[in-house]
């Protein structure tokens, strides 16, 4: 549709996908929030400062400031490198390793404070997500939570394995048939190894979130948390896996569905990749809160793609899509108050 056609009307997903097929799906934080509201956190770095149990200390925060970033991966990687250099030079300082443990522990508690526990996820919900993901050749996710990974593991048939027998990312596995899950910003199930390669953790689904607490020097969680687009892009370029994923998005062919992906300034690198790909069309999910809200959301995306006016944009009601179906949201349990 022309970018100027910005009224309050919305397509229904079943009708839109029948006329304009999509070979890819790009998920953003809105997709995770539709299932679990606590994913609406603003900054994991800020969350790590205010968690009750062992938050980031002022010393830890100073390390982030010294690197000019709020990303955990480069800070943990830098500390890990320092530990190895100190060992090689016989420097006895234990400070880098202590800071590595402290920052990783704060990160663990921050993640747990916002992530849905495995026990609360209905199997029917995971099966629904699994079924929907299979409808695409490529699923790109800028979320680093475990929802897609948990859903795909319910029934792995029909999904590509991008990792070898030892769980290491291997680009030679990337042209097999089936649905590809590409985590553009990494994930809680991924680790960056000392040589820069990427390994997928082998823990069972029920243990993945708890197992995230394993404090093994050299194991750096591979995910890019909230920060500026430039910082994210810098971290992406330092990883073989993340670089490949972003390159695949930039080369996407066919139609592409955007669900829960706002493409704000912190994801400018994703917007540029989309413009480079020039997909056949974009089908964009809109939450119909009000007519004014619908028009405002349409204008937001039209402005993002103002310099690609020949790219058709189709807007649909998010609640008509399986991933936005009413009743999918899981209620957050009320905290148990201790008796005095």
Helices and strands as residue ranges (DSSP letters): H 13-19, E 24-27, H 29-33, G 37-40, H 44-50, H 58-67, H 72-88, H 95-114, G 118-120, H 123-133, E 138-141, H 147-152, G 171-173, E 180-183, E 186-192, E 198-200, H 205-211, E 220-223, H 229-237, H 240-250, E 256-259, G 265-267, H 268-277, E 281-286, H 291-304, E 312-317, G 318-320, G 322-324
